[in-house]
Amino acid sequence: MKTPDPEPTWRKPAGVLMLLGAMLLYCGVVITLIEPIATWPTLLQVPVYLVLGIAWLLPLKPFLIWMETGRWR
């Protein structure tokens, strides 16, 4: 017998909206950095772009846990 699904919470829709807002803000910051970084030598640009491309993932896991459980850990 299947157990009923728990009641939906406000955290999931609010979390999705906050995540989209944070992503837009992060993209805006990175876009403003592109012009100055483009003047750097290529060997310096590559690690910077790698870090900027991965940095947005760091807060994602705790945020998704909060959306699902209501706890940060």
C-alpha positions in Angstrom: 0.0 0.0 0.0 1.3 3.4 -1.0 1.7 6.0 1.7 0.2 9.4 1.1 2.5 12.2 0.0 3.3 14.8 2.7 1.7 18.2 2.5 3.5 20.5 0.1 5.3 23.4 1.8 5.9 27.0 0.8 9.7 26.3 0.8 9.8 24.6 -2.7 8.2 27.4 -4.8 9.9 30.1 -2.7 13.2 28.2 -3.0 12.9 28.0 -6.8 12.2 31.7 -7.0 15.1 32.5 -4.7 17.4 30.2 -6.7 16.4 31.8 -10.0 17.0 35.3 -8.4 20.4 34.3 -7.1 21.4 32.8 -10.4 20.4 36.0 -12.2 22.3 38.1 -9.7 25.4 35.8 -10.0 25.2 35.9 -13.8 25.0 39.7 -13.7 28.1 39.9 -11.5 30.1 37.5 -13.8 29.0 39.3 -16.9 30.4 42.6 -15.5 33.7 40.8 -14.8 34.1 39.5 -18.4 35.4 42.7 -19.9 38.3 43.2 -17.4 39.2 39.5 -17.4 39.3 39.4 -21.2 42.3 41.7 -21.1 44.3 39.2 -19.0 46.6 36.6 -20.5 44.8 33.4 -21.5 46.7 31.3 -18.9 45.2 33.5 -16.2 41.7 33.6 -17.7 41.2 29.8 -17.8 41.4 29.2 -14.0 39.3 32.3 -13.3 36.6 31.1 -15.6 36.8 27.6 -14.1 36.3 29.0 -10.6 33.5 31.2 -11.7 31.8 28.4 -13.5 31.9 26.1 -10.5 31.5 28.7 -7.6 27.7 28.8 -8.1 27.4 25.1 -7.2 28.9 25.5 -3.7 25.8 26.9 -2.0 23.4 24.7 -4.0 23.4 21.5 -1.9 22.5 23.2 1.5 19.9 25.3 -0.3 18.3 22.2 -1.8 18.4 20.4 1.5 16.6 23.4 3.1 14.0 23.4 0.3 13.3 19.7 1.0 13.6 19.5 4.8 13.5 23.0 6.3 17.0 22.5 7.8 20.3 23.8 6.5 22.2 20.6 7.4 
